[in-house]
Amino acid sequence: MSHFAAQRLENLPPYLFAEIDRKKAELEAEGHDVISLGIGDPDKPTPNHIVDAMAAAIRNPKNHHYPSYAGSPAYRKACAQFMKTRFGVEVDPATQVLAMIGSKEGIAHLFPAFVDPGAYTLIPGVGYPVYSGGAILNDSLSHWMPMTEENGFLADFESTPDDIVAKAQMMIISYPNNPTGVAADPEYFDRAIAYAKAHNLLLIHDNAYCDVAYDGFKPTSILERPGAMDCCLEFFSTSKSYNMTGWRCAFVAGNTEAIKTFGVVKSNIDSGIFTAVQDAAIEAFTGPQDEIANMVALYQHRRDLVMATLDKMGIRYAYTKGTIFMWARVPEGYTSAEYAEKVLMEAHVIVAAGTAYGPDGEGWFRMSLACEDDRLVEALDRMSKL
Ligand SMILES: *Cc1c(COP(=O)(O)O)cnc(C)c1O
């Protein structure tokens, strides 16, 4: 670690993709064609009507000033409308919604807002790396809730030891789930709410894939469930719903007191989302929604291709109900990291080792469905020849 680095940075895990990136560059320099199924960034562009709204908004001088910290009133109203039309959930735009510069920013700032140094956050045994990284950067601790094939990849908060939950202030869950692709039923959310209330935890639900679900399945908002407004914050993002990962635009909704606290922390750190981007997101939330169905149909087609290939290869996998990922079992005799390296070196395909997402990822690897059809078919063909 560099001399110019705080000691806490030594606790961050090594960046697993760094080695993969290096090998990829080597292979490409040797003239090999490397296909990446490693990243979770939609391959299709943002819908035109949203881009057009941005083009108009950027010419409005009113948008050239510092934005509102909390999000413009019109943006928060559109967020509330999204909650109402998607889930039938009523939230007050003035006190129960806050704009986020992408969910990633919001999740990282949960820790300074809600968790004291040395206190615990209960996080999923495999999950979005910002959950554990955010805790480390705040000098607080994580307890990995078991998340295994046996428990259906539903993070098992009930097994948390008493002495740990006594020192916990927050718990994070996320369904449809990155990296496993599984969904949770309303009963699971109800148990999580009851547990959070019993132990005075702020319960976070990261709902990044609320619009990316298959076989007609409609994901739940935790805020639909009774009692959720007493103890929950839920994150939504334009990133996966509208192919807007580059725009950095999301929001959080839920408990009034927590929203207020969160606003205090954020107003000390950032100055909100560029107002023109908020205007474009209003168009995303309130304009035509038909592109979502096309996007889901495309991913579902790819998911089915991948599942058929894995079946042929005799590789077991979690059944993807939502998200843009497949979570599959590493063949006997390899660790996750060894298998990811073998796939890269011999098939020239990048997959993500399961351990990049947490301790329960050992023995698994993740494939992204955000890859053009012909490239995906080519990657699967190469993998099945291994
Ligand atoms: C993609 C993703 C997000 C979205 O992050 P943004 O910062 O809004 O782009 C949040 N959580 C999970 C689990 C994700 O996979």
The ligand as a Gaussian input file, in Angstrom:
#p B3LYP/6-31G(d) Opt

LIG

0 1
 C      -26.229000      -2.337000     -11.242000
 C      -26.544000      -2.392000      -9.803000
 C      -26.884000      -1.234000      -9.110000
 C      -27.071000       0.083000      -9.828000
 O      -26.085000       0.938000      -9.537000
 P      -26.069000       2.422000     -10.148000
 O      -25.017000       3.047000      -9.312000
 O      -27.423000       3.011000      -9.929000
 O      -25.696000       2.329000     -11.595000
 C      -27.188000      -1.322000      -7.756000
 N      -27.163000      -2.518000      -7.129000
 C      -26.878000      -3.645000      -7.782000
 C      -26.937000      -4.938000      -7.057000
 C      -26.538000      -3.618000      -9.132000
 O      -26.229000      -4.752000      -9.771000

